[in-house]
């Protein structure tokens, strides 16, 4: 039995074998993402299934009820709210932990049948900056590279990512490539001295938030030394004149950039020279770029440098956005964000008409809904009266958690689909629905390099747990939409999703998996990993995009964008308040998001059992704090009690296991603002 890991966006393949009454787990040597390697979280997946408080039955106001009563009650309440306040009074908040099929049904129900665009996902907090940057530069949300490019490059730049901890299997591939090819250089751009930074050939500890300045400075340098590809820009890129004019600003000259970024001139010049003379360069970026007051501009600044040099669509040369969750990209494919419709379509008149005709739906939304933070503000105001949260824990993971929890406690009808009742969000729910966990649910997920993989069920559904797509389908039928939601198996949903991607698509949208729309049930069950697009032109998938230099806009050209630097404000500062510390967040290697699916596994607690703040030696000395002491940190937004530690590479064992193995389940956060099961 083969399946796919439930954690980060690397999308590692897993092989399971039954030995007597016990399952044994190890990495799938044939999967293109990991070749058999697993990180400690992936190797502990079986143990993570032993939830201390598994949700096995629907609960209404804390009391057990049956599915029929739960569904009838929910459908009736939703119908009443839609009639009284309009469908916009209903919202869905989804998760990168869902399968593509779950995502597809939720998006179709909300945007094509109920008529509400207020459906968003925790991927908004991780990946929406990269989505918009891709759309602005490429004309579509497209990741052009594949993992092999990290191994083929002569220079890898890691920015906004502690890859050794957040994507350890991929970092291992990079380490192995460096061992085979000592000439492969690694540059790490990160304010913190992380485990990843320790292993770089050059670590630029830039001032937090100064990324646009650094990349604008690189583009200025490329112009000054004639290090850009004039022919590529002339043939395939627009906006060069406007960018070149903006780069004339003295703020982007080397000395001023070094000052603004808090870097030495020699280190910065060394990076610029290395980038300029290395055609095969991959820039890998993640949450440190995306989660920012100007995350879109940061991503576009990276894309600008690669487009100027023509380093895109070529082996070993690409900008590469890494996703944080196992199906963040699958959610983007089906329109899981409030700013998308479906199949990489927006809200233009022709696109809305096309999707409505394909769905044969009674309505179609004509514009974006509330994005994640706005969604919960609308709940707080009472504008959204009913909210259904699936597979995530926004009471902890969203910014300004106190206000989010207040909004949820005010919500007229809060529904939570979860695998455990023991989450901060689940405790506030009026209706709890027992969802299928990893190992019990089946469908597809798409990883960071566009590889579609199967998640397969190998365990029976416990109690009355059900897949999320099933619960959504049952509600749709009770609301009178039975013809559009006659699904009996995830195979039917996947094939419809694949068909929509190719519907009236003559190459305008590069997301096209119509070659999979005709899969039989047996072919779907046996589906092997492959990268999209998958269609008549690319029947076996495609490794890289833009190899011919043609991009998604009608003129086929990518876009260069002039960008300004806007440093983040000091959040939580009161009038005249002194804030001696600037905090920067990171992730724990062995935990997942708010720890709702990993916090109960003993061996995943061993490396970092306590909440910790790491400070530089000068800060510890100035504050009179010794390592290991408890400190109370506070600002205008709240306070936290933490153990003090010294800044530096995190004390932990190696990043992954060559072929991680795990035994049967046994009884038994901290992280980016996204969460889920």
C-alpha positions as CSV (number, residue, x, y, z in Angstrom):
1,X,0.0,0.0,0.0
2,X,1.3,3.4,-1.0
3,X,0.2,6.8,0.2
4,X,1.5,10.3,0.7
5,X,2.7,12.1,3.9
6,X,0.2,14.3,5.7
7,X,2.6,17.1,6.6
8,X,4.6,19.6,4.6
9,X,4.6,20.6,1.0
10,X,7.5,18.3,0.0
11,X,4.8,15.6,-0.5
12,X,6.8,12.5,0.4
13,X,5.6,9.1,-0.7
14,X,5.0,6.5,2.0
15,X,4.9,2.7,1.8
16,X,2.9,0.6,4.3
17,X,3.1,-3.1,5.0
18,X,0.9,-5.2,7.3
19,X,2.8,-7.5,9.5
20,X,0.2,-9.5,11.5
21,X,-2.0,-7.1,13.3
22,X,0.4,-4.2,13.0
23,X,1.2,-1.7,10.2
24,X,4.8,-0.8,9.4
25,X,5.6,2.5,7.7
26,X,8.6,3.6,5.7
27,X,9.4,6.0,2.9
28,X,8.5,5.0,-0.7
29,X,11.8,4.6,-2.6
30,X,10.0,5.1,-5.9
31,X,8.3,8.4,-5.1
32,X,9.9,11.3,-7.0
33,X,9.8,13.6,-4.0
34,X,11.7,11.7,-1.4
35,X,13.1,8.5,-2.8
36,X,12.5,6.7,0.5
37,X,13.6,9.3,3.0
38,X,11.3,10.6,5.7
39,X,11.6,13.2,8.4
40,X,10.9,12.5,12.0
41,X,7.3,13.7,11.7
42,X,6.6,11.5,8.7
43,X,8.2,8.5,10.4
44,X,5.9,9.1,13.4
45,X,2.7,9.2,11.4
46,X,1.3,6.0,12.8
47,X,2.0,7.1,16.3
48,X,0.2,10.4,15.7
49,X,-3.1,8.6,14.9
50,X,-3.5,7.7,18.6
51,X,-5.3,10.9,19.5
52,X,-6.0,11.3,23.2
53,X,-9.5,12.6,22.5
54,X,-10.6,11.3,19.1
55,X,-13.8,12.7,17.9
56,X,-15.9,9.7,16.9
57,X,-19.5,11.0,16.8
58,X,-21.3,14.3,15.9
59,X,-21.9,16.5,18.9
60,X,-24.4,19.3,19.2
61,X,-23.7,21.7,22.2
62,X,-21.5,19.0,23.7
63,X,-24.1,16.2,23.4
64,X,-23.7,13.2,21.2
65,X,-26.2,13.1,18.3
66,X,-26.5,11.0,15.1
67,X,-25.3,12.1,11.6
68,X,-28.9,12.4,10.3
69,X,-29.8,14.8,13.1
70,X,-26.5,16.7,12.7
71,X,-26.9,17.1,8.9
72,X,-30.6,18.0,9.1
73,X,-30.0,20.6,11.8
74,X,-27.1,22.2,10.0
75,X,-28.9,22.3,6.6
76,X,-32.0,23.8,8.2
77,X,-29.9,26.5,10.0
78,X,-27.9,27.3,6.9
79,X,-31.1,27.6,4.8
80,X,-32.7,30.0,7.4
81,X,-29.6,32.2,7.6
82,X,-29.3,32.4,3.8
83,X,-33.0,33.3,3.5
84,X,-32.8,36.0,6.2
85,X,-29.4,37.5,5.6
86,X,-28.4,36.3,2.1
87,X,-25.8,33.6,1.3
88,X,-23.0,36.0,2.1
89,X,-23.8,35.4,5.8
90,X,-22.3,31.9,5.5
91,X,-18.6,31.3,5.5
92,X,-16.2,28.3,5.1
93,X,-12.7,28.2,6.4
94,X,-10.7,25.3,4.8
95,X,-7.2,23.8,5.3
96,X,-4.2,22.7,3.3
97,X,-4.7,19.4,5.1
98,X,-7.8,18.6,3.1
99,X,-7.7,16.5,-0.1
100,X,-8.2,18.2,-3.4
101,X,-11.6,16.4,-3.6
102,X,-12.7,17.9,-0.2
103,X,-11.6,21.4,-1.5
104,X,-13.4,21.0,-4.8
105,X,-16.7,20.1,-3.3
106,X,-16.5,23.0,-0.7
107,X,-15.7,25.5,-3.4
108,X,-18.4,24.3,-5.8
109,X,-21.1,24.3,-3.0
110,X,-20.2,27.8,-1.9
111,X,-19.5,29.6,-5.1
112,X,-21.8,27.9,-7.5
113,X,-24.8,26.8,-5.5
114,X,-25.1,28.7,-2.2
115,X,-23.7,31.9,-3.9
116,X,-21.2,32.9,-1.3
117,X,-17.6,33.7,-2.1
118,X,-16.7,33.7,1.6
119,X,-14.7,30.6,1.5
120,X,-11.0,30.8,2.2
121,X,-8.2,28.6,3.6
122,X,-5.4,28.6,6.1
123,X,-3.2,28.5,3.0
124,X,-4.0,32.2,2.6
125,X,-1.6,32.8,5.5
126,X,1.1,30.7,4.0
127,X,1.0,30.9,0.2
128,X,-1.3,33.7,-1.0
129,X,1.7,36.1,-1.4
130,X,3.4,33.7,-3.8
131,X,0.1,33.1,-5.6
132,X,-0.4,36.8,-6.3
133,X,3.3,37.3,-7.2
134,X,3.0,34.5,-9.7
135,X,-0.1,36.0,-11.2
136,X,1.4,39.4,-11.5
137,X,4.7,38.1,-13.1
138,X,3.6,35.0,-15.0
139,X,-0.1,35.7,-15.6
140,X,-1.1,32.6,-13.6
141,X,-0.2,31.0,-10.3
142,X,2.5,28.7,-11.7
143,X,5.5,27.2,-10.0
144,X,8.0,26.6,-12.9
145,X,10.5,24.3,-11.2
146,X,10.9,20.7,-9.9
147,X,13.0,19.3,-7.1
148,X,15.6,18.0,-9.5
149,X,16.5,21.7,-10.2
150,X,18.0,22.0,-6.7
151,X,20.4,19.2,-7.6
152,X,21.2,20.5,-11.0
153,X,21.9,24.1,-9.9
154,X,25.3,25.6,-9.3
155,X,23.9,28.1,-6.8
156,X,21.0,27.6,-4.5
157,X,19.7,30.6,-2.6
158,X,17.4,29.9,0.4
159,X,15.5,32.9,1.6
160,X,12.8,33.2,4.2
161,X,13.2,29.5,4.9
162,X,14.8,27.3,7.6
163,X,14.6,24.4,5.1
164,X,16.6,22.0,7.3
165,X,13.7,22.1,9.8
166,X,10.7,23.0,7.7
167,X,11.3,20.7,4.7
168,X,14.0,18.4,6.0
169,X,13.7,15.7,3.3
170,X,14.2,18.3,0.5
171,X,17.2,19.8,2.4
172,X,18.7,16.3,2.6
173,X,18.5,16.0,-1.2
174,X,20.3,19.4,-1.4
175,X,23.0,18.2,1.0
176,X,23.5,15.0,-1.0
177,X,23.8,17.0,-4.2
178,X,26.5,19.2,-2.5
179,X,28.4,16.1,-1.4
180,X,28.4,14.8,-5.0
181,X,29.2,18.2,-6.5
182,X,31.3,20.3,-4.1
183,X,31.1,23.3,-6.5
184,X,27.4,23.7,-5.7
185,X,27.2,26.8,-3.6
186,X,24.5,27.5,-0.9
187,X,23.6,31.1,0.2
188,X,21.1,31.6,3.0
189,X,19.3,34.9,3.5
190,X,17.8,34.9,7.0
191,X,17.9,37.3,10.0
192,X,18.3,34.2,12.3
193,X,21.3,32.0,12.5
194,X,19.4,28.8,11.9
195,X,20.5,25.2,11.3
196,X,20.1,25.9,7.6
197,X,22.2,29.1,7.8
198,X,24.9,27.2,9.6
199,X,25.3,24.9,6.6
200,X,25.5,27.7,3.9
201,X,28.6,28.8,2.2
202,X,27.4,32.4,2.9
203,X,24.8,33.5,5.4
204,X,23.5,37.0,5.0
205,X,21.7,38.0,8.2
206,X,19.7,40.8,6.7
207,X,17.6,43.2,8.7
208,X,14.1,41.8,9.1
209,X,11.8,43.0,6.4
210,X,14.5,44.4,4.1
211,X,14.2,41.7,1.4
212,X,12.9,44.0,-1.3
213,X,15.9,46.3,-0.8
214,X,18.3,43.4,-1.1
215,X,16.7,42.1,-4.3
216,X,16.3,45.5,-5.8
217,X,19.9,46.1,-5.1
218,X,20.8,42.8,-6.9
219,X,18.8,43.9,-10.0
220,X,20.6,47.3,-9.9
221,X,23.9,45.5,-9.7
222,X,23.0,43.3,-12.6
223,X,22.3,46.4,-14.7
224,X,25.6,48.0,-13.6
225,X,27.8,45.0,-14.5
226,X,25.8,44.1,-17.6
227,X,24.9,40.8,-16.0
228,X,21.3,40.5,-17.3
229,X,20.1,38.6,-20.4
230,X,19.2,41.3,-22.9
231,X,17.9,38.9,-25.6
232,X,15.7,37.0,-23.1
233,X,14.2,40.2,-21.8
234,X,13.6,41.5,-25.3
235,X,11.9,38.4,-26.5
236,X,9.9,37.2,-23.4
237,X,9.6,40.0,-20.8
238,X,7.8,43.3,-20.6
239,X,8.1,46.2,-18.1
240,X,11.9,46.4,-18.3
241,X,12.0,50.2,-18.9
242,X,9.8,51.0,-15.9
243,X,11.9,48.7,-13.7
244,X,15.2,50.1,-15.0
245,X,14.0,53.7,-14.3
246,X,12.9,52.8,-10.8
247,X,16.3,51.2,-10.1
248,X,18.0,54.5,-10.8
249,X,17.1,55.5,-7.3
250,X,20.3,55.8,-5.1
251,X,18.6,53.6,-2.5
252,X,19.4,50.6,-4.6
253,X,23.1,51.3,-5.0
254,X,25.4,48.7,-3.2
255,X,26.6,50.9,-0.3
256,X,23.1,52.1,0.6
257,X,21.6,48.6,0.2
258,X,24.2,47.2,2.6
259,X,23.4,49.9,5.1
260,X,19.6,49.4,4.8
261,X,19.9,45.6,5.1
262,X,22.4,45.7,8.0
263,X,25.0,43.8,6.0
264,X,28.7,44.2,5.3
265,X,29.5,45.6,1.9
266,X,31.9,42.8,1.2
267,X,29.3,40.0,2.0
268,X,26.6,41.7,0.0
269,X,28.9,42.2,-3.0
270,X,30.1,38.6,-2.7
271,X,26.5,37.4,-3.1
272,X,25.7,39.7,-6.0
273,X,28.9,38.6,-7.8
274,X,28.1,35.0,-7.2
275,X,24.5,35.4,-8.5
276,X,25.6,37.4,-11.6
277,X,28.2,34.8,-12.7
278,X,26.1,31.7,-12.1
279,X,23.5,31.0,-14.8
280,X,22.2,27.8,-13.1
281,X,20.7,29.4,-10.0
282,X,17.6,28.3,-8.0
283,X,16.1,30.6,-5.4
284,X,13.9,28.7,-2.9
285,X,11.6,30.9,-0.9
286,X,9.0,30.2,1.8
287,X,7.1,31.7,4.7
288,X,9.7,34.3,5.7
289,X,9.0,35.9,2.3
290,X,5.3,35.3,2.1
291,X,4.3,36.1,5.7
292,X,5.0,39.8,5.6
293,X,3.5,43.2,5.3
294,X,4.7,43.2,1.7
295,X,5.1,39.5,1.0
296,X,3.8,39.8,-2.6
297,X,6.4,42.5,-3.4
298,X,9.2,40.4,-1.8
299,X,8.3,37.4,-4.0
300,X,8.1,39.7,-7.1
301,X,11.5,41.1,-6.3
302,X,12.9,37.6,-6.5
303,X,11.0,36.9,-9.7
304,X,12.4,40.1,-11.2
305,X,16.0,39.0,-10.7
306,X,15.3,35.6,-12.4
307,X,13.4,37.1,-15.3
308,X,16.1,39.7,-15.9
309,X,18.7,36.9,-16.2
310,X,16.4,34.5,-18.1
311,X,16.9,31.9,-15.3
312,X,13.5,30.3,-15.5
313,X,12.2,27.2,-17.2
314,X,15.7,25.7,-17.5
315,X,17.3,22.8,-15.7
316,X,18.8,24.1,-12.5
317,X,17.6,27.7,-13.0
318,X,14.3,28.9,-11.5
319,X,12.6,30.8,-8.7
320,X,10.9,28.2,-6.5
321,X,8.1,28.9,-4.0
322,X,7.8,26.1,-1.4
323,X,4.4,25.4,0.0
324,X,4.0,24.7,3.7
325,X,1.2,22.2,3.7
326,X,0.7,18.9,1.9
327,X,-2.2,20.2,-0.3
328,X,-1.8,24.0,-0.3
329,X,-1.3,23.8,-4.1
330,X,-4.3,21.4,-4.6
331,X,-6.5,24.0,-2.9
332,X,-5.2,26.7,-5.2
333,X,-6.0,24.4,-8.2
334,X,-9.7,24.2,-7.3
335,X,-10.2,27.9,-6.2
336,X,-10.0,27.3,-2.5
337,X,-9.0,30.9,-1.9
338,X,-11.7,33.6,-1.7
339,X,-9.9,35.5,-4.5
340,X,-10.2,32.6,-7.0
341,X,-13.1,30.9,-8.8
342,X,-11.9,27.4,-9.9
343,X,-9.3,25.7,-12.1
344,X,-7.0,28.8,-12.0
345,X,-9.9,31.0,-13.2
346,X,-10.8,34.4,-11.8
347,X,-14.0,36.4,-11.7
348,X,-14.1,37.8,-15.3
349,X,-17.4,37.6,-17.0
350,X,-16.3,34.9,-19.4
351,X,-14.7,32.8,-16.7
352,X,-17.8,33.0,-14.4
353,X,-20.0,32.1,-17.3
354,X,-17.7,29.1,-18.2
355,X,-17.6,27.7,-14.7
356,X,-21.4,28.1,-14.2
357,X,-22.1,26.3,-17.5
358,X,-19.8,23.5,-16.6
359,X,-21.3,23.1,-13.1
360,X,-24.8,23.7,-14.4
361,X,-25.3,25.6,-11.2
362,X,-28.1,27.9,-10.2
363,X,-25.8,30.8,-9.5
364,X,-22.1,31.9,-9.6
365,X,-20.3,34.4,-7.5
366,X,-19.1,37.4,-9.5
367,X,-16.3,38.6,-7.2
368,X,-14.0,37.8,-4.4
369,X,-15.2,37.1,-0.9
370,X,-13.6,37.8,2.5
371,X,-10.0,36.6,2.8
372,X,-8.9,34.8,6.0
373,X,-8.4,37.7,8.4
374,X,-11.3,39.7,6.9
375,X,-13.5,36.5,7.2
376,X,-13.1,36.4,11.0
377,X,-13.6,40.2,11.2
378,X,-16.9,39.7,9.4
379,X,-17.8,37.0,12.0
380,X,-16.9,39.4,14.8
381,X,-19.2,42.0,13.3
382,X,-22.0,39.5,13.0
383,X,-22.0,39.9,9.2
384,X,-21.2,36.2,8.8
385,X,-23.6,34.4,11.0
386,X,-22.6,30.8,10.2
387,X,-19.0,29.6,9.9
388,X,-17.9,26.0,9.1
389,X,-14.2,25.3,9.8
390,X,-12.7,22.2,8.4
391,X,-9.4,20.7,9.4
392,X,-7.7,23.8,11.0
393,X,-7.4,25.6,14.3
394,X,-7.8,29.4,13.6
395,X,-8.4,30.2,17.3
396,X,-4.6,29.7,17.6
397,X,-3.1,30.1,14.2
398,X,-4.6,33.4,13.0
399,X,-3.0,36.8,13.8
400,X,-4.5,38.5,16.9
401,X,-5.7,35.3,18.4
402,X,-7.6,37.0,21.2
403,X,-9.8,38.8,18.7
404,X,-10.3,35.7,16.7
405,X,-11.4,33.7,19.7
406,X,-13.8,36.5,20.6
407,X,-15.2,36.4,17.1
408,X,-15.7,32.6,17.3
409,X,-17.4,32.9,20.6
410,X,-19.8,35.5,19.2
411,X,-20.6,33.4,16.1
412,X,-24.3,32.4,15.8
413,X,-23.5,29.0,14.4
414,X,-19.9,27.6,14.5
415,X,-19.4,24.2,12.9
416,X,-16.1,22.4,13.2
417,X,-15.1,19.3,11.3
418,X,-12.2,17.7,13.1
419,X,-10.5,14.5,14.2
420,X,-10.2,15.5,17.8
421,X,-12.4,17.6,20.1
422,X,-9.3,18.8,21.9
423,X,-8.5,21.9,19.9
424,X,-9.0,25.5,20.8
425,X,-11.4,26.0,17.9
426,X,-13.3,22.8,18.5
427,X,-14.0,23.8,22.1
428,X,-15.9,26.8,20.9
429,X,-18.1,24.9,18.3
430,X,-21.8,24.5,18.5
431,X,-21.7,21.5,16.1
432,X,-18.7,19.1,16.0
433,X,-18.5,16.7,13.0
434,X,-16.1,13.7,13.2
435,X,-13.8,13.8,10.2
436,X,-11.6,11.1,8.7
437,X,-7.9,11.3,9.6
438,X,-4.9,10.6,7.5
439,X,-4.8,6.8,6.9
440,X,-8.6,6.7,6.9
441,X,-9.4,9.1,4.0
442,X,-8.7,8.8,0.3
443,X,-8.1,11.3,-2.5
444,X,-5.3,13.4,-4.1
445,X,-2.8,16.0,-3.0
446,X,-0.4,18.3,-5.0
447,X,3.0,19.1,-3.6
448,X,5.3,22.1,-4.2
449,X,6.6,20.9,-7.5
450,X,3.1,20.3,-9.0
451,X,3.2,16.5,-8.4
452,X,-0.2,15.0,-7.9
453,X,-0.1,12.0,-5.6
454,X,-2.7,9.7,-4.1
455,X,-3.5,9.7,-0.4
456,X,-4.9,6.2,0.2
457,X,-6.9,4.8,3.1
458,X,-5.5,1.8,4.8
459,X,-7.4,2.0,8.1
460,X,-11.2,1.6,8.7
461,X,-13.2,4.7,9.7
462,X,-13.5,4.6,13.4
463,X,-16.9,5.3,15.1
464,X,-18.9,7.5,12.8
465,X,-16.1,9.5,11.3
466,X,-16.6,10.4,7.7
467,X,-14.6,12.2,4.9
468,X,-15.1,15.9,4.6
469,X,-16.3,15.7,1.0
470,X,-19.0,13.3,2.1
471,X,-20.3,15.7,4.8
472,X,-20.3,18.6,2.4
473,X,-22.1,16.5,-0.2
474,X,-24.8,15.5,2.3
475,X,-25.4,19.1,3.2
476,X,-25.6,20.1,-0.5
477,X,-28.3,17.5,-1.1
478,X,-30.3,18.6,1.9
479,X,-30.2,22.2,0.6
480,X,-31.8,21.0,-2.7
481,X,-28.6,20.7,-4.8
482,X,-28.6,16.9,-5.2
483,X,-28.1,16.8,-8.9
484,X,-24.8,18.7,-8.6
485,X,-23.5,16.6,-5.7
486,X,-24.4,13.0,-6.6
487,X,-20.9,11.8,-5.7
488,X,-20.5,8.4,-4.2
489,X,-16.7,8.2,-4.4
490,X,-13.7,10.6,-4.5
491,X,-12.9,9.2,-7.9
492,X,-15.9,11.0,-9.4
493,X,-15.0,14.3,-7.8
494,X,-11.4,14.1,-9.1
495,X,-12.5,13.3,-12.7
496,X,-14.9,16.3,-12.6
497,X,-12.2,18.6,-11.3
498,X,-9.8,17.3,-14.1
499,X,-12.5,17.9,-16.7
500,X,-13.1,21.4,-15.6
501,X,-9.4,22.2,-15.9
502,X,-9.6,21.5,-19.6
503,X,-13.1,22.8,-20.3
504,X,-12.9,25.5,-23.0
505,X,-9.1,25.7,-22.4
506,X,-7.2,26.0,-25.6
507,X,-3.9,26.6,-23.8
508,X,-4.9,29.8,-22.1
509,X,-4.5,28.2,-18.7
510,X,-1.5,26.1,-18.0
511,X,-3.2,24.3,-15.2
512,X,-4.8,21.5,-17.2
513,X,-5.1,17.9,-16.0
514,X,-7.9,17.0,-18.5
515,X,-5.8,14.0,-19.5
516,X,-6.9,12.4,-16.2
517,X,-10.6,13.2,-16.6
518,X,-11.4,9.8,-18.1
519,X,-9.7,7.7,-15.4
520,X,-11.6,4.6,-14.4
521,X,-12.1,3.8,-10.8
522,X,-9.3,1.2,-11.0
523,X,-7.0,3.6,-12.8
524,X,-7.6,6.3,-10.2
525,X,-6.8,3.8,-7.4
526,X,-3.6,2.9,-9.1
527,X,-2.6,6.5,-10.1
528,X,1.1,7.1,-9.9
529,X,2.6,10.5,-9.0
530,X,3.0,12.9,-11.9
531,X,3.4,16.6,-12.4
532,X,0.8,18.8,-14.1
533,X,-0.1,19.8,-16.7
534,X,-1.4,16.4,-17.9
535,X,-3.3,16.7,-21.2
536,X,-3.1,15.8,-24.8
537,X,0.2,17.7,-25.3
538,X,1.7,16.5,-22.0
539,X,0.1,13.0,-21.4
540,X,2.8,12.0,-18.9
541,X,3.1,15.4,-17.2
542,X,5.7,18.1,-17.5
543,X,8.7,18.7,-15.3
544,X,9.2,22.5,-16.0
545,X,7.1,25.3,-17.2
546,X,8.1,28.2,-19.5
547,X,10.8,26.3,-21.3
548,X,9.9,28.0,-24.5
549,X,9.8,31.4,-22.9
550,X,6.1,31.8,-23.3
551,X,4.1,32.9,-20.3
552,X,0.4,33.0,-19.5
553,X,-0.6,36.6,-20.4
554,X,-2.2,37.0,-23.9
555,X,1.0,38.5,-25.3
556,X,3.0,35.5,-23.9
557,X,5.3,37.8,-21.9
558,X,6.3,37.8,-18.2
559,X,6.1,41.1,-16.3
560,X,8.8,42.9,-14.4
561,X,7.5,45.2,-11.7
562,X,9.1,48.3,-10.0
563,X,8.9,47.7,-6.3
564,X,9.4,50.0,-3.2
565,X,10.6,49.0,0.3
566,X,8.1,49.2,3.1
567,X,9.5,48.0,6.5
568,X,7.0,46.3,8.8
569,X,5.5,48.4,11.6
570,X,6.3,47.5,15.2
571,X,3.1,45.6,16.1
572,X,1.6,46.1,19.5
573,X,3.6,49.3,20.3
574,X,1.6,51.7,22.5
575,X,2.1,55.4,22.8
576,X,5.6,56.1,23.9
577,X,6.1,52.4,24.7
578,X,9.7,51.1,24.7
579,X,10.1,47.9,22.7
580,X,13.7,46.7,23.2
581,X,13.3,43.4,21.3
582,X,12.2,42.7,17.7
583,X,10.8,39.1,17.6
584,X,10.9,36.9,14.5
585,X,9.0,33.6,14.4
586,X,10.1,30.2,13.2
587,X,8.9,26.6,13.2
588,X,9.8,23.6,15.3
589,X,11.3,20.7,13.3
590,X,9.4,18.0,15.1
591,X,6.0,19.7,15.6
592,X,3.2,20.6,13.1
593,X,1.5,23.9,13.2
594,X,-0.5,24.3,16.5
595,X,0.5,20.8,17.6
596,X,-3.1,19.4,17.5
597,X,-1.8,16.4,15.5
598,X,1.7,16.0,16.9
599,X,1.7,17.4,20.4
600,X,0.6,14.1,21.9
601,X,3.5,12.0,20.4
602,X,6.2,11.6,23.1
603,X,9.2,11.3,20.8
604,X,8.2,14.5,18.9
605,X,8.3,16.4,22.2
606,X,11.9,15.4,23.0
607,X,13.9,18.0,21.1
608,X,11.8,21.1,22.2
609,X,9.6,20.3,25.1
610,X,9.1,23.9,26.2
611,X,8.1,27.2,24.5
612,X,11.3,29.2,24.0
613,X,12.5,32.6,23.0
614,X,16.1,32.8,21.6
615,X,18.0,36.0,22.0
616,X,21.5,37.1,21.0
617,X,24.2,37.3,23.7
618,X,24.1,41.1,23.8
619,X,20.3,41.1,24.4
620,X,20.6,38.5,27.2
621,X,23.3,40.6,28.8
622,X,21.5,43.9,28.4
623,X,18.3,42.4,29.9
624,X,20.1,40.6,32.7
625,X,18.7,37.3,31.7
626,X,20.5,34.0,31.8
627,X,19.9,31.1,29.5
628,X,17.2,28.7,30.8
629,X,15.5,31.4,32.9
630,X,11.8,32.1,32.5
631,X,11.0,35.5,30.9
632,X,7.8,37.3,30.4
633,X,7.5,39.1,27.0
634,X,4.7,41.5,26.4
635,X,3.5,44.4,24.2
636,X,0.2,46.0,23.4
637,X,-1.2,42.8,22.0
638,X,-0.5,40.4,24.8
639,X,2.2,38.6,26.7
640,X,3.9,35.2,26.9
641,X,5.9,33.3,29.5
642,X,8.9,31.5,27.8
643,X,12.3,30.0,28.5
644,X,15.2,32.1,27.5
645,X,17.7,30.6,25.1
646,X,20.7,31.8,23.2
647,X,20.4,32.5,19.5
648,X,22.0,30.2,17.1
649,X,21.5,26.9,15.3
650,X,18.8,24.8,16.9
651,X,20.0,21.9,19.0
652,X,18.6,18.9,17.4
653,X,19.6,15.7,15.6
654,X,19.9,15.4,11.9
655,X,17.1,16.6,9.6
656,X,15.7,13.3,8.4
657,X,15.9,9.5,8.3
658,X,17.2,7.8,5.1
659,X,14.2,5.5,5.2
660,X,12.2,6.3,8.3
661,X,10.4,3.4,9.8
662,X,7.6,3.5,12.4
663,X,5.7,0.8,14.2
664,X,2.0,0.6,15.2
665,X,0.2,3.5,16.9
666,X,0.8,3.9,20.6
667,X,-1.0,6.1,23.2
668,X,0.7,8.8,24.0
669,X,2.0,25.6,18.5
670,X,4.4,26.7,17.9
671,X,4.7,27.4,14.2
672,X,3.5,29.4,11.2
673,X,0.1,30.9,11.1
674,X,-1.6,27.9,9.5
675,X,-2.9,24.8,11.1
676,X,-4.8,21.6,10.6
677,X,-5.1,17.9,10.9
